[in-house]
Amino acid sequence: MRILIVNPNTTASMTATIASAASGVAARETEIVAVTSQMGPVSIEGYYDEVFAVPGLLVEIAKGEKAGADGAIIACFDDTGLDAARALATIPVIGICEAAVATASFIAQRFAIVTTMERSRLPIEHLVHRYGMSSRATVRAANIPVLSLEDPMSDALEKLRREIDAAVSKNGAEAIILGCAGMADLASRLSEEFRVPVIDGVSAAVKHLEGLVTLGLKTAKQGAYAAPLHKPYGGMLSMFSPTEISDH
């Protein structure tokens, strides 16, 4: 099977980290195709960035499905544009927050999500509520800019460690979820260090998506995820009309 992973920010080095994590857990017969959005912010930190990351994401989802992808993953922990992508595509589309939360629920009663910036904490809390896990999950912010995760001279990893320690000792977390796709390469070492399961949403999404594809399940096309109505879009957004987007 072919799995498309879209990094909805425009930082290609982060896509490489995401692709490595995905390939490390994918089944032998699974082909991972990781792509970087060609328009939008270099990182997604808050509601404003998220909105402008969606157009480029949708273009890559449409291109990937047309090229034969069996399923797609949105590699941003805000589950950026997830509902729009599901409406656009017929293949299953998974967000890494939803996949990580579902995975944690199988192995722990209480778990914590440790994300990057404080401005990202509340949006993730809203997602946790949407996914029905508010009573079981705590969300903490390490106050580290997303791109600092790629800077070996930054103190990002030490700040992340401090928040994980606090989540375990103060919040009683039995498992930790890393709340950013840019942390995808840290799960194993942090699990060993803190002696609790540490979940990377990218890896979790790959395994969930492989299951959906193997079961032959696709996105429902009645109701909420019905295909967008064909209509023209005006001005600079004309290329995103449902009749045009798959051609870009």
Protein Blocks (a to p, Z undefined) as FASTA:
>chain_A
ZZddddfbfbfklmmmmmmmmmmmgcfklccdddddfbdcfbdedjklmmmmmmmmmmmm
mmmmmnopabdcddbfklgoklmmmmmpmbdcddfklmmmmmmmmmofbdcdddfbfklm
mmmmmmmmmnopmmmpccddehiafklmmmmkbcklmmmmmmmmmmmmmnopabdcdfbf
klmmmmmmmmmmnopacddfklmmmmmmmmmmmnopacdfehjllccdddddehjllmmg
fklmmmZZ
